[in-house]
Amino acid sequence: MEECAAVEDRGALVEAAYAFHASIVALAGHRRLNQSYVAVQQQVMLCMARNLYTREHEYEDLPTHVARHRHLLEVIEAADPDAVLAELAVHGERSFLKR
């Protein structure tokens, strides 16, 4: 994601972000949950792409977008379940606030 943001490749960033989110879902180790996430993959990617392409000036710049994901990764790696749940609860809140 960081490399994609550095060269402003929004398409590749959307794909990398999906892989990031899918890997978080996979941490649960629940096959049916993974399958459910894959089933909504296109919808999720469409929403992410919409935010990164059409709302770039009202949403957030690419470095901020990537930093927010880096922070989530760091919280996950710290292995504090309560902190992870708290961060996940607010992770996407900026994504759909404005129409």
ZAKE-569329 format. One record per residue (C-alpha): x, y, z; residue in three letters. Coordinates in steps of 0.05 Angstrom, whole numbers, plus 5000, padded with zeros to 4 digits. Each point is the difference from the previous one (the first is absolute). Last residue first. Layout:
N
XYZAla...
This chain:
99
455952285007Arg504250135062Lys500749535058Leu501749384959Phe507449885006Ser501550415061Arg497149475046Glu504149454969Gly505149885055His495650235057Val497549335027Ala506249654974Leu504250445046Glu495949825062Ala500049264982Leu507550014991Val501050375066Ala495749495036Asp503749424968Pro507050265019Asp504649614954Ala504950584985Ala500049754928Glu492750174993Ile501250715026Val505950074952Glu495849764942Leu494550505017Leu505250565002His502749794932Arg492850034973His499150715025Arg506850184972Ala497949744932Val493950464998His504050585026Thr505349894946Pro494449954947Leu496550645018Asp493549985038Glu492650044983Tyr497850694976Glu505450104948His500649274979Glu492549914993Arg499449724931Thr506149564995Tyr502049765070Leu493049995028Asn496949674940Arg505649504997Ala498849805073Met492549934987Cys501149594937Leu505149575036Met495049845055Val494649834949Gln504749564960Gln502449635062Gln493049855027Val500449254986Ala507449995019Val497950245069Tyr494849455006Ser505149484979Gln504950245053Asn494549985053Leu498349294977Arg507349785007Arg501050295070His507250095020Gly498550675030Ala506550274971Leu496949914931Ala495750625011Val506450405011Ile503049694937Ser493850204961Ala500850725024His507250044976Phe498449654934Ala494450504989Tyr504750575015Ala505049734950Ala494749974946Glu497650715016Val507250245000Leu501249684933Ala494350404971Gly502150645036Arg507149994972Asp502350665030Glu507449814994Val501250065075Ala493049745015Ala501349354963Cys506649905036Glu496850125068Glu494349524983Met
